[in-house]
Amino acid sequence: MNFIDQLDPELRRVMEKLPADRGLDLNDIQAARPKMKRMVTALLANLPAVEGVTSQDQFAPGARGEPAVRVRVYQPDNRPSKLPALYWIHGGGYVMGDIEQDDRLMKQMVTRIGCVAVSVDYRLAPEHPFPTPVEDCYTGLKWLFDHASALGVEPSRIAIGGPSGGGGLTAGLALLVRDRKEVPIAFQLLIYPMIDDRNVTPASYAITDPRVWNRESNRFGWKAYLGRDGGGPDVSPYAAASRAPDVKNLPPTYISVGALDLFVDENIEYAQRLIQAGVATELHVYPGAFHGFDVFAPSARVSKQFKTDRDNALKRALHG
């Protein structure tokens, strides 16, 4: 049975409408980035605006002479004096994306979860390979923690999260935060995270359809991020969280992924390791779902279930 035949029926109808050459040519990254931006803009174009949330850009001073990192702060218009916070890292395979693409999602999260959201505009590979992106994410998170009082944020209730490459950065950031011991993290939300550079799982070989994130695009993303081909020796766990020899003492974790996602095997394996290390872990695998299915088919039943499960997990983590 091939990839298309295994898709959830609603997702299959969406996939079949996409041209077979829709895939982004990451070898021409300067052309791929605006193409992705146009694609995301088109997906969001007809969705209603989210009311009741105000956003403002701020700049977190860079560490050790590095440039300032832009963060976008989302606040509900009507709010109590203190709220938990979600620190968000956008996706894009380490090489694409920006905070604008998740602007609507952040406003939704603020209203659905009852929180402040802060989205970080980290620098992208290959121009800025590891460790720059994850260090930018750390800089923004430290800024959020240091400014918690001014933002009306309860510093003990900060969650970090993101999808795909942003999920990989989230997982790496959680390890970095644990080891540096400067910022307490209450929860990590890993949405189909990109966490293993080795590309040796059955799923990493099986998913080759050009309309989704596939083996070829994944190998490119890792090479851009690491500055060399993935799978080699001495890859930092802060770059590829699956490489971490020890995953103890990480925050409670939520992982969600589609069964037809390139990352399904590495995500399941990471969840197992977290559980074995005593980390409170919740894993959801959605049958018939491909990478980014919730973005491409937001009205599908499986996408609605995915969003409900995600939001409920965040509410439990941040509001008890």
ROVEXSE-888156 format. One record per atom (N, C-alpha, C, O, CB): residue in three letters; x, y, z. Coordinates in steps of 0.05 Angstrom, whole numbers, plus 5000, padded with zeros to 4 digits. Each point is the difference from the previous one (the first is absolute). Glycine has a CB too. Example, Ala and Ser with C-alpha at 12.3 -4.5 7.8 and 13.67 -1.06 7.14 Angstrom:
BEGIN
ALA526448865156
ALA498250245000
ALA501850245000
ALA502150005013
ALA494149775012
SER503150444961
SER501650245001
SER498550225014
SER501050225004
SER501449654953
REM end
This chain:
BEGIN
MET501749765000
MET498350245000
MET501850255000
MET501850025016
MET494549735009
ASN503150434957
ASN501850244998
ASN499050225018
ASN498049985014
ASN503149904939
PHE500450345047
PHE499650235018
PHE497150114997
PHE498650035020
PHE506350084978
ILE494349944978
ILE497350114995
ILE497849825010
ILE498150105012
ILE503750144948
ASP498549505036
ASP497949815008
ASP499749995030
ASP497949925010
ASP503049824949
GLN501150335056
GLN499949985029
GLN498950255013
GLN499550015024
GLN504449684974
LEU495850534987
LEU499150255011
LEU497149995010
LEU498449864989
LEU504850374981
ASP496349925051
ASP497350055009
ASP498450104976
ASP501050174986
ASP500549935062
PRO496049814948
PRO498550084976
PRO499850314996
PRO500350094977
PRO497149495028
GLU502250575016
GLU499850294997
GLU502750124993
GLU500250184983
GLU496149835050
LEU505849884979
LEU502750104993
LEU500849924972
LEU501550144986
LEU499849845063
ARG497849784943
ARG500749914973
ARG498850194979
ARG501350064980
ARG498849465036
ARG497450574988
ARG498850194981
ARG501550264998
ARG500350114978
ARG495349695032
VAL505550295012
VAL501650245000
VAL502749954985
VAL500850164984
VAL497149995060
MET503349624963
MET502649944987
MET499749974970
MET501850094985
MET499649685057
GLU496550114949
GLU499749954971
GLU499550254984
GLU500450014976
GLU497849555036
LYS501150665002
LYS499650254987
LYS502650154996
LYS500250204985
LYS495349835034
LEU506649894995
LEU502650134998
LEU501549894976
LEU500049764996
LEU500150305054
PRO501150114934
PRO501549914977
PRO502449835010
PRO501250065020
PRO497450344953
ALA502149405011
ALA502149815008
ALA502750155002
ALA501949905013
ALA495649734965
ASP502750605009
ASP502650145001
ASP499950235020
ASP501650194999
ASP499149704953
ARG497450095067
ARG499750225020
ARG502450025018
ARG500450215012
ARG494749724986
GLY506449865004
GLY502250005019
GLY501950244996
GLY500550094978
GLY499249425023
LEU501350595022
LEU501850225000
LEU502849904992
LEU501049815012
LEU496350435023
ASP504049904947
ASP502849934993
ASP501850145019
ASP500750244997
ASP498149704954
LEU502049925070
LEU501750125021
LEU502850064990
LEU501550145013
LEU495749635021
ASN503650124943
ASN502650064989
ASN500250294992
ASN502150124998
ASN498349414987
ASP497250595010
ASP499950294994
ASP498450135023
ASP497750074997
ASP502649864952
ILE501050105074
ILE498750085024
ILE498950284998
ILE497950065012
ILE505149645014
GLN498350474959
GLN499050284997
GLN497450014985
GLN498450195004
GLN506349974997
ALA494849654982
ALA497449984986
ALA497949845016
ALA497650064999
ALA504849974957
ALA498649775059
ALA498249835016
ALA498650165022
ALA497749955006
ALA505249664983
ARG498650575024
ARG498850155022
ARG497650174992
ARG497949975013
ARG506650045008
PRO495750164958
PRO497550144993
PRO497849824989
PRO497750065003
PRO505250334987
LYS497949394998
LYS497949814990
LYS498549885024
LYS497549984999
LYS505349914960
MET498650045062
MET498649905023
MET498350215013
MET497849955008
MET506049745000
LYS497250564993
LYS498550225012
LYS497450044984
LYS497950055012
LYS506450175004
ARG495849774957
ARG497650044984
ARG498049775005
ARG497650045001
ARG505150204964
MET498449525038
MET498349775005
MET498550025027
MET497649955001
MET505549774971
VAL498450365049
VAL498750035026
VAL498050235000
VAL497949985011
VAL506349845011
THR496550404965
THR498250234998
THR497449924986
THR497850085009
THR506150234989
ALA496349534981
ALA497649914986
ALA498349825017
ALA497550014999
ALA505050024958
LEU498849805059
LEU498449825018
LEU498550165021
LEU497849925008
LEU505649724985
LEU497750585015
LEU498850165022
LEU498250224990
LEU498550135016
LEU505549785011
ALA496050144947
ALA498750244988
ALA497150035007
ALA499050225005
ALA504349754959
ASN495249815036
ASN497150015003
ASN499149945028
ASN497649975005
ASN502049904948
LEU502250115066
LEU499249955028
LEU499450265014
LEU501250204995
LEU501749395006
PRO495150405017
PRO499250255014
PRO502250105019
PRO501549845011
PRO493750014985
ALA504850415008
ALA501950125019
ALA499449915029
ALA497749945006
ALA502850454963
VAL501549605047
VAL499749945029
VAL500050265015
VAL501950155000
VAL500449404995
GLU495450505019
GLU499750255014
GLU500849975030
GLU500249775010
GLU496150354959
GLY504250105043
GLY500550005029
GLY502849955009
GLY500649955023
GLY494949904981
VAL506450174977
VAL502949955006
VAL501650234988
VAL499650074977
VAL499749425024
THR502650615014
THR501850214991
THR502849894999
THR500949865018
THR496250505002
SER504449714959
SER502749914997
SER501950244997
SER499350214990
SER499249364989
GLN504050395031
GLN502050204998
GLN502849874998
GLN500649815014
GLN496550515013
ASP504549784955
ASP502749904997
ASP501950135020
ASP499950245005
ASP499249684946
GLN502649915060
GLN502150095018
GLN502649884991
GLN500149834983
GLN496650215056
PHE505550054973
PHE502749914992
PHE501549915025
PHE500550165019
PHE499550144941
ALA500849455040
ALA501549895022
ALA503050044994
ALA500949914979
ALA495549745032
PRO505150495007
PRO502850054994
PRO501649744996
PRO499649815015
PRO500150605012
GLY501949584952
GLY501649764995
GLY502249965020
GLY501050195011
GLY497949874941
ALA501849695052
ALA502249945019
ALA502750024986
ALA500349944976
ALA496649765050
ARG505150394989
ARG502850004990
ARG500350134973
ARG501349894982
ARG499449705044
GLY498150654971
GLY500450154975
GLY498249914977
GLY500250114978
GLY504349965037
GLU493849734989
GLU498249924979
GLU497850204996
GLU499450155019
GLU501649374991
PRO497750504966
PRO497950194996
PRO497549945016
PRO499649775009
PRO502150304945
ALA496750135051
ALA497549975015
ALA498249804985
ALA500049994975
ALA500450485044
VAL498049394996
VAL498149804990
VAL497150125002
VAL499250075022
VAL503949544990
ARG495650394966
ARG497250115000
ARG498149795011
ARG500149764993
ARG500950534967
VAL497349805058
VAL497849835010
VAL497450154997
VAL500050245002
VAL503249525031
ARG494750094962
ARG497350134998
ARG498449905024
ARG499549775004
ARG500750264946
VAL498850175066
VAL498549945024
VAL497050044995
VAL499250204990
VAL504849945038
TYR494549654978
TYR497150004997
TYR498650005027
TYR500549835017
TYR500049924939
GLN497850455048
GLN498650035025
GLN497050014995
GLN499150134981
GLN504850125039
PRO494549614997
PRO497150034998
PRO499250285009
PRO501150115019
PRO498349404988
ASP498650614980
ASP499150275007
ASP498850015028
ASP500450195014
ASP498849904938
ASN499449705055
ASN498849985027
ASN501449775015
ASN499849774991
ASN495750424993
ARG505949885037
ARG501649795013
ARG500250055030
ARG499750225009
ARG502949734949
PRO498049835058
PRO500650045028
PRO502950115003
PRO501450034980
PRO495549595032
SER503950435012
SER502650125005
SER502349824992
SER502050104990
SER496050165047
LYS501749484967
LYS502149814993
LYS498949784982
LYS497849905004
LYS504550205039
LEU499349824937
LEU499349794982
LEU502449824995
LEU502350095003
LEU494250204975
PRO503049465015
PRO502349844990
PRO500850094972
PRO498750174988
PRO499749445040
ALA503850284962
ALA501050094974
ALA500749764983
ALA500949795010
ALA500850635010
LEU497949614954
LEU500949814980
LEU502250134984
LEU499550204986
LEU496049565012
TYR506950135002
TYR502250104984
TYR500149834975
TYR500449755001
TYR502250415039
TRP497049964936
TRP499549854975
TRP502350044981
TRP501150214996
TRP494049855010
ILE505749714981
ILE502149994980
ILE498949904974
ILE499249764998
ILE504350165038
HIS496350254944
HIS498849924975
HIS501549774985
HIS502349965006
HIS495950514990
GLY500449394987
GLY501249794984
GLY501150104974
GLY500050244994
GLY496849455027
GLY504350124964
GLY501250064974
GLY502649854994
GLY501650084984
GLY496450365020
GLY502349335009
GLY502349834994
GLY502750125006
GLY502049924988
GLY495249884978
TYR502950395052
TYR502450165007
TYR500950204979
TYR501850155005
TYR499649465021
VAL497350384950
VAL501050174978
VAL497950194989
VAL500650184984
VAL502449455004
MET494550355021
MET497850174990
MET498350095023
MET500349925023
MET499849844933
GLY497950425037
GLY498050085019
GLY500750265015
GLY502350094999
GLY496549445006
ASP499150585007
ASP500350255016
ASP497850015020
ASP498149844999
ASP504250404963
ILE497849965056
ILE497950025020
ILE497350084988
ILE497949955012
ILE505650165022
GLU496550024943
GLU497550084987
GLU498249764993
GLU497650025002
GLU504750394980
GLN499049375011
GLN498449774990
GLN498249885023
GLN498049884994
GLN505650024973
ASP497250145058
ASP498449905022
ASP498650225016
ASP499149965022
ASP504149664981
ASP496650614985
ASP498850235013
ASP497149945009
ASP499250055022
ASP503750264951
ARG495549585008
ARG497249935006
ARG499949785021
ARG498350015019
ARG500450134935
LEU503049665044
LEU500049785019
LEU500650105028
LEU498849915019
LEU502749784945
MET500450495039
MET500750115026
MET497750155012
MET499549975024
MET505250064962
LYS493850124999
LYS497650135010
LYS497949805009
LYS498750045020
LYS502350354949
GLN498849405016
GLN498149795008
GLN500849875026
GLN498449955017
GLN500649964935
MET503650035051
MET501049875024
MET499650185024
MET499249905022
MET504249864951
VAL497050505024
VAL499650185022
VAL497149995010
VAL499549995024
VAL504150314958
THR494549705000
THR497249995007
THR499149725010
THR498449985018
THR500750394949
ARG501949425020
ARG499149735007
ARG501249915026
ARG498649875016
ARG500950034936
ILE503050165052
ILE501549905024
ILE499750185024
ILE500049915023
ILE503249864946
GLY496550495025
GLY500150205022
GLY502850045009
GLY500849945022
GLY494749924993
CYS506150264967
CYS502950045006
CYS501050244984
CYS498750104982
CYS501949405027
VAL501950574998
VAL501650184983
VAL501649824982
VAL500949795008
VAL499450585028
ALA500049714939
ALA501749854981
ALA502350184991
ALA499750244995
ALA496449484990
VAL506250165012
VAL502450144990
VAL501249834978
VAL500849785005
VAL500150455040
SER499349884931
SER501049864977
SER502750124992
SER500450245000
SER494949654984
VAL506649935011
VAL502850094996
VAL500849994970
VAL499449814986
VAL501750035060
ASP500250374945
ASP500950024972
ASP503049934999
ASP501750174997
ASP494950194993
TYR504049385013
TYR502849915000
TYR501250014972
TYR498549994980
TYR500549715059
ARG503650314959
ARG501450004974
ARG500049724988
ARG500049805015
ARG502850595001
LEU497149604958
LEU499749754985
LEU502649904989
LEU501850154993
LEU493649984997
ALA504849605008
ALA502149874984
ALA499250014970
ALA497750034995
ALA503649665045
PRO500650284942
PRO502849955004
PRO501750245006
PRO502449975008
PRO497049654962
GLU499550625027
GLU501650245006
GLU500950005029
GLU502150105007
GLU495450154958
HIS500849645053
HIS500650005028
HIS499649725011
HIS497949945011
HIS500650554994
PRO503549344992
PRO499749725010
PRO500149985030
PRO500550205014
PRO501649654943
PHE497549905053
PHE500349955029
PHE502750105009
PHE502049964986
PHE494949645011
PRO503250535027
PRO497950025020
PRO498450264999
PRO498450055018
PRO504549675010
THR497450444951
THR498750275000
THR496949985004
THR499050155017
THR504750014953
PRO494949675015
PRO497050005004
PRO499249945028
PRO498250135011
PRO501449744942
VAL501549925059
VAL499249925027
VAL500950205020
VAL498650055020
VAL501549474967
GLU502250615009
GLU500950215018
GLU498250254998
GLU499450125020
GLU505349714976
ASP494350234980
ASP498150224997
ASP497449935016
ASP498950175013
ASP503049944941
CYS497349645044
CYS497649915015
CYS500550025030
CYS498250095015
CYS500549604948
TYR503750245046
TYR500650035029
TYR500050295008
TYR499050075022
TYR503849514976
THR498350604985
THR500150285006
THR497150115004
THR499550155019
THR504849904955
GLY493949885008
GLY497350095002
GLY498649895025
GLY498450155013
GLY501449884938
LEU500749725055
LEU498749885024
LEU501150135025
LEU498450065018
LEU501149514958
LYS503150485025
LYS501150135024
LYS498850285003
LYS499550095022
LYS504849654973
TRP495350404983
TRP498750265001
TRP497249985011
TRP499250175017
TRP503549984944
LEU495849655030
LEU497349965011
LEU500049965030
LEU498550125014
LEU500149694942
PHE503250015053
PHE500249955028
PHE500850255016
PHE498850055021
PHE502449474968
ASP500850625001
ASP500950245014
ASP497950235001
ASP500050165018
ASP504749714968
HIS493550134994
HIS498050214998
HIS497249905008
HIS498050124993
HIS504750094971
ALA497249565050
ALA497549885007
ALA498250195015
ALA497650024994
ALA504649545007
SER498950585018
SER498450185017
SER498750224983
SER497650065002
SER505449845037
ALA498650224943
ALA499050224984
ALA497949904980
ALA498250154992
ALA506250085013
LEU495849524987
LEU498149884980
LEU497649885014
LEU498249904986
LEU505650014984
GLY496250095056
GLY497849875015
GLY500049704997
GLY497949885000
GLY499450534993
VAL505149485006
VAL500349714997
VAL500949875026
VAL501750115014
VAL499449954937
GLU497749725056
GLU500949845023
GLU502549844991
GLU499849824984
GLU495450155035
PRO507250104992
PRO502549884990
PRO500249705004
PRO501649874986
PRO500550565022
SER496449465010
SER500149715004
SER498149854981
SER499949755001
SER501250345047
ARG497550064935
ARG498149874982
ARG500650084971
ARG498250124987
ARG498249875050
ILE505949964954
ILE500850054972
ILE500449744986
ILE501549835008
ILE500850605005
ALA496249544965
ALA500349764982
ALA501550094975
ALA499850234991
ALA495949565027
ILE505750024971
ILE501350054974
ILE498949804980
ILE499349785007
ILE504950395015
GLY495649924952
GLY498849824981
GLY500550094971
GLY500750234995
GLY495949665039
GLY502949934948
GLY500250074971
GLY499749754983
GLY500149775010
GLY502950605002
PRO496549674962
PRO499649784982
PRO502549944982
PRO501450194993
PRO493749925007
SER505349644993
SER502049934979
SER502850095009
SER500949925021
SER495550114943
GLY504950135019
GLY502650115008
GLY499850165026
GLY501950005016
GLY499550014936
GLY496450135052
GLY499550145025
GLY499749815023
GLY500850065023
GLY497050314952
GLY501149395020
GLY499849805021
GLY502849895006
GLY500649945023
GLY494849944962
GLY506350094995
GLY502749925004
GLY501650205017
GLY501549935018
GLY498449824939
LEU499750515037
LEU501250215015
LEU498950015029
LEU501550055019
LEU499250224939
THR496749675045
THR498949985027
THR501349785016
THR500750055023
THR494950134959
ALA504749595006
ALA501249775014
ALA502950065007
ALA500949945022
ALA496049754954
GLY504650435005
GLY502750085006
GLY500250215022
GLY501850005017
GLY499449894936
LEU496950315045
LEU499950215020
LEU499449895028
LEU501250095020
LEU497350234945
ALA499849485037
ALA499449885026
ALA502449885012
ALA500450025025
ALA494949894960
LEU506349954999
LEU502549895011
LEU502050225008
LEU501349975021
LEU498149634949
LEU500850615014
LEU501750225007
LEU499250145026
LEU501750065016
LEU499250014935
VAL496549975052
VAL498950135024
VAL500549825024
VAL500850105022
VAL495650134951
ARG503249515024
ARG500549825023
ARG502950025009
ARG500650005024
ARG495949694958
ASP505450324999
ASP502849995006
ASP501150275010
ASP501950005016
ASP498649644950
ARG498450585024
ARG501050265009
ARG498750095026
ARG501150175015
ARG499649954937
LYS497049785055
LYS498750055026
LYS499550295005
LYS500350095023
LYS501949514994
GLU497050554963
GLU499450295004
GLU497050064998
GLU499050195012
GLU505449914969
VAL494149735005
VAL497150054995
VAL498449755006
VAL500649794989
VAL500650554975
PRO496849685053
PRO498349775005
PRO497949974977
PRO498750194993
PRO502049865057
ILE499049714940
ILE498149944979
ILE497949815011
ILE500649795012
ILE502850294952
ALA494049995032
ALA497949835011
ALA499149784982
ALA498949805009
ALA499650595016
PHE502149634948
PHE498849824981
PHE501450044973
PHE500750224993
PHE494849785032
GLN504749784960
GLN500950034972
GLN497949864981
GLN499249785005
GLN505750235010
LEU494450144965
LEU497949924980
LEU501549944974
LEU500850194986
LEU495550095037
LEU504049474970
LEU501549924976
LEU498149914979
LEU498949785001
LEU505150095027
ILE495550304952
ILE498149944978
ILE501749884977
ILE501650144988
ILE495150235027
TYR502849384979
TYR501649854980
TYR502850114997
TYR500850104979
TYR495049804996
PRO505750075047
PRO502750135001
PRO502149864983
PRO499949764996
PRO499050395050
MET502950014943
MET502249914983
MET502549985018
MET501450205005
MET496750034953
ILE502449525052
ILE501949985022
ILE502349804995
ILE501849975017
ILE494550145013
ASP503749754947
ASP502149814995
ASP501350044973
ASP498649964979
ASP499049715051
ASP504950404969
ASP501450064976
ASP500949754984
ASP500950034977
ASP500650395044
ARG498249354991
ARG501249764988
ARG498449884977
ARG501149874983
ARG500950045062
ASN495450144955
ASN498349904977
ASN500349704995
ASN500449914978
ASN500050545002
VAL499449395042
VAL500349724997
VAL497549835007
VAL500149764999
VAL504850325011
THR492950064998
THR497649855007
THR498549914975
THR500450114979
THR499350165064
PRO498649524960
PRO498349924977
PRO498450224988
PRO499850024976
PRO500049545045
ALA499150624996
ALA498450224989
ALA501650194984
ALA499150124981
ALA497949845058
SER505650084969
SER501750194986
SER500649904972
SER500650164982
SER501449995061
TYR497849594952
TYR500449894973
TYR497349994985
TYR500050034976
TYR504049705041
ALA493850234998
ALA497549954987
ALA498650254989
ALA498749984979
ALA500849645052
ILE500950614981
ILE498650244992
ILE501750154979
ILE501950145007
ILE495849905038
THR501549934930
THR501550124978
THR498250184982
THR501050124981
THR502049495020
ASP494450405005
ASP498250164983
ASP500950294999
ASP500550125021
ASP495749574990
PRO504150434965
PRO501050284999
PRO498250215010
PRO500850235004
PRO501749624957
ARG495050085045
ARG498050205010
ARG500250045030
ARG498850185011
ARG498249694952
VAL504649965050
VAL500350035029
VAL503050025007
VAL501749954983
VAL494049795025
TRP504950325017
TRP502750005010
TRP501049714998
TRP498949835014
TRP500450585017
ASN502749544953
ASN500949734995
ASN502949965005
ASN501450175011
ASN495149794954
ARG504549805028
ARG502849945007
ARG502050204988
ARG501850085013
ARG496849444989
GLU500950554973
GLU501950194987
GLU500050275013
GLU502150115006
GLU497149654951
SER498450355049
SER499950265013
SER501149995028
SER501250195010
SER494849924963
ASN503649665041
ASN501049975027
ASN503050005001
ASN501350125017
ASN494549634994
ARG505450104970
ARG502949994998
ARG501250284995
ARG502050085011
ARG497849444973
PHE498850634999
PHE500950274994
PHE499850185025
PHE501950145007
PHE496749814945
GLY499150035062
GLY499750175024
GLY502149945021
GLY501150195012
GLY494149824979
TRP505449745013
TRP502149945020
TRP502850084991
TRP501550105016
TRP495749524999
LYS503450354960
LYS502650094990
LYS500350305003
LYS502150105008
LYS498049524959
ALA497750535027
ALA500150295003
ALA500450085030
ALA501650185006
ALA495449874953
TYR501649815059
TYR500150075028
TYR502649925013
TYR501250165015
TYR493949784987
LEU505949834991
LEU502549905012
LEU502550114987
LEU502249995011
LEU495449605003
GLY502150504961
GLY502450094984
GLY501449764988
GLY502250044989
GLY498250355040
ARG498549384972
ARG501149754989
ARG497849804998
ARG497850045012
ARG506950055006
ASP495749694968
ASP497949804998
ASP499349895028
ASP501749975017
ASP500049914937
GLY495750065049
GLY499249875025
GLY501049725002
GLY500949884980
GLY495150405020
GLY503949615024
GLY500849725004
GLY502849965008
GLY500849785006
GLY495850114963
GLY505050325032
GLY502849985007
GLY500449995030
GLY498150005016
GLY503150244943
PRO501449745049
PRO500649985029
PRO499850285013
PRO500150214987
PRO502849405004
ASP496850385035
ASP500250245017
ASP498050224993
ASP500650245001
ASP504249665003
VAL492750024989
VAL497950204997
VAL498850075027
VAL499349825016
VAL499750004937
SER500950435053
SER499050095026
SER497149935005
SER498450034982
SER504950345016
PRO496049545026
PRO497249965006
PRO498450265000
PRO497649994998
PRO503849615029
TYR499950624976
TYR498650264999
TYR499250064971
TYR498250174995
TYR504450005045
ALA498649694941
ALA499250024972
ALA498049794992
ALA498050064988
ALA506550135001
ALA496049565020
ALA498349774993
ALA499449865027
ALA501749855009
ALA500250104944
ALA495850105058
ALA499449915027
ALA500149695003
ALA500649905022
ALA496650504984
SER502349464972
SER500249715001
SER502849905007
SER500449785009
SER496050194958
ARG505650215030
ARG502849935006
ARG500650025030
ARG502149925009
ARG499150244946
ALA496949955061
ALA500650045028
ALA500449745014
ALA498349824999
ALA498950605000
PRO505149545015
PRO500549755014
PRO498349985025
PRO499549785010
PRO505150224973
ASP494450225027
ASP498550015025
ASP497650194997
ASP500450234995
ASP503849665033
VAL493450014975
VAL497650174997
VAL498550025027
VAL497750075001
VAL501949804951
LYS501850075070
LYS498850045026
LYS499650295006
LYS501450174989
LYS500749405027
ASN496150495003
ASN499650275010
ASN499150204979
ASN500450245004
ASN503049655031
LEU495450024944
LEU498750184981
LEU497250065009
LEU498849855016
LEU504049974946
PRO496050405029
PRO497350075008
PRO497949804989
PRO500649864981
PRO500850625022
PRO496349515009
PRO497849844988
PRO499750064971
PRO500250234991
PRO497449765053
THR501949804940
THR500250034971
THR497649894986
THR498849795008
THR506150174996
TYR494250184975
TYR497949914982
TYR501149984972
TYR501250194990
TYR495250035039
ILE503249554958
ILE501049954973
ILE497649914983
ILE498649825007
ILE506150065010
SER494950264960
SER497949914982
SER501249984972
SER501650174992
SER494850045037
VAL502749594956
VAL501149954973
VAL498149834984
VAL498549845012
VAL506250195006
GLY495350004956
GLY498449834983
GLY501449734995
GLY502449985000
GLY495650434979
ALA500449385016
ALA501149744995
ALA501549984973
ALA501649834996
ALA494649985031
LEU503250384955
LEU501350014974
LEU502050244998
LEU500550104979
LEU495549675001
ASP505050315043
ASP501950215002
ASP502849884999
ASP500549795013
ASP496350505014
LEU505049834959
LEU502849925000
LEU501249975028
LEU501849835004
LEU498750404952
PHE498549925063
PHE501150015027
PHE498749815020
PHE500750005023
PHE500550474968
VAL496949365000
VAL498449855019
VAL501849815016
VAL499649985024
VAL496450054945
ASP505949835019
ASP501649815015
ASP501850145020
ASP500149915023
ASP499849784938
GLU501450525031
GLU501850145018
GLU498450135023
GLU501050025023
GLU502350064940
ASN494350015032
ASN498350125021
ASN499149795020
ASN500050055024
ASN498550304943
ILE500649425023
ILE499249785018
ILE502449915017
ILE499749965024
ILE496849894943
GLU505750125021
GLU502449915015
GLU500850215021
GLU500749925023
GLU500949834936
TYR498250515035
TYR500750205020
TYR498049995023
TYR500850035023
TYR501250264941
ALA495449685029
ALA498049985021
ALA500649765019
ALA499850025024
ALA496850194945
GLN504149565019
GLN500749775016
GLN502450065019
GLN499949925023
GLN498449784941
ARG503750435025
ARG502450065017
ARG499250195022
ARG501049975023
ARG502049974937
LEU495350265035
LEU499250185021
LEU498449855022
LEU500550045023
LEU499350334943
ILE498449465026
ILE498549845019
ILE501949835017
ILE499749995025
ILE496350004944
GLN505949885018
GLN501949835015
GLN501750165019
GLN501049905020
GLN499149794941
ALA500350575033
ALA501650185017
ALA498350135022
ALA501150165015
ALA501949924946
GLY494549855040
GLY498350115021
GLY498850274994
GLY499050135018
GLY503749625013
VAL497350334944
VAL498850264992
VAL497149954993
VAL499349824984
VAL505250354998
ALA493749995030
ALA497249974993
ALA499550074971
ALA500650224991
ALA498249905057
THR500349684936
THR499950034971
THR497449914989
THR498949795008
THR506050144991
GLU494050224983
GLU497549934986
GLU500650004970
GLU501150194989
GLU496050025047
LEU502349574951
LEU500549964972
LEU497549954984
LEU498349835008
LEU506249985003
HIS495150334967
HIS497749964983
HIS501049944971
HIS501650164990
HIS495550145039
VAL502049484960
VAL500649944972
VAL497349994985
VAL498349845007
VAL506049895005
TYR495550444967
TYR497450034986
TYR500149834975
TYR501650054982
TYR497850415037
PRO498749344979
PRO500149824977
PRO499450154974
PRO498350184999
PRO500249455031
GLY502950294949
GLY499550104973
GLY500850294996
GLY499250134981
GLY497149565017
ALA505450425020
ALA500750295000
ALA502850044991
ALA501949865009
ALA494850235027
PHE503750104946
PHE502750064989
PHE501150255015
PHE498750125017
PHE500149694938
HIS503750265039
HIS501350225014
HIS498650274994
HIS499650074977
HIS504849675020
GLY494950405024
GLY498650254997
GLY497149984992
GLY498950204989
GLY505549994999
PHE494449595017
PHE497249954991
PHE498150205011
PHE498050084987
PHE503049455010
ASP499550575027
ASP498250195013
ASP500050274986
ASP498050155001
ASP502749615043
VAL501550304943
VAL500250264985
VAL498749974973
VAL498650184991
VAL505749935033
PHE496249674962
PHE499049974973
PHE497049935000
PHE498650064981
PHE505949795005
ALA494550015035
ALA497249925001
ALA498850075027
ALA499449815015
ALA501549824951
PRO498950625041
PRO499250085027
PRO497149915007
PRO499449985024
PRO503750404972
SER495249584985
SER497349935006
SER499549695000
SER497849925007
SER500850514972
ALA503449425015
ALA499749705001
ALA499649925029
ALA500950125019
ALA502049824941
ARG495649845044
ARG499449915027
ARG502549945016
ARG500250065023
ARG495549764960
VAL506350055003
VAL502449935015
VAL501650255008
VAL501350005020
VAL498949574954
SER499650645010
SER501450255006
SER498650145024
SER501350115018
SER500149944934
LYS495949945048
LYS498650125023
LYS500649855026
LYS500350125021
LYS496050024947
GLN503949595030
GLN500749845024
GLN502850075009
GLN500550025024
GLN496449614961
PHE504950394996
PHE502850085006
PHE500150265016
PHE501450025020
PHE500149744938
LYS497050445032
LYS500150275013
LYS498749995027
LYS500950135019
LYS498950084936
THR498049645048
THR498749975026
THR501849865020
THR500350105023
THR495349884955
ASP505749815014
ASP501949865018
ASP502350185008
ASP500850015023
ASP498049564955
ARG502350575003
ARG502250195005
ARG499250215020
ARG501450055020
ARG500449874934
ASP495950215041
ASP499250225018
ASP499349905028
ASP500650135019
ASP497750114940
ASN500549535042
ASN499349895027
ASN502549935016
ASN500150045024
ASN495749774957
ALA506350095005
ALA502549945013
ALA501350265011
ALA501050005023
ALA499649604947
LEU499350615015
LEU501150265009
LEU498450115023
LEU501250105019
LEU500549994935
LYS495749895045
LYS498450105022
LYS500649855026
LYS500250125021
LYS496250004946
ARG503849625031
ARG500749845024
ARG502750085011
ARG500450035024
ARG496849594959
ALA504750414999
ALA502850065009
ALA500250285012
ALA501550035019
ALA500149674945
LEU497050495025
LEU500450285008
LEU498050105021
LEU500450195014
LEU501549894942
HIS495849785045
HIS497950095020
HIS499449795021
HIS498650065019
HIS499550214945
GLY503149495033
GLY499749805021
GLY497249865000
GLY499549835016
GLY503850435011
REM end
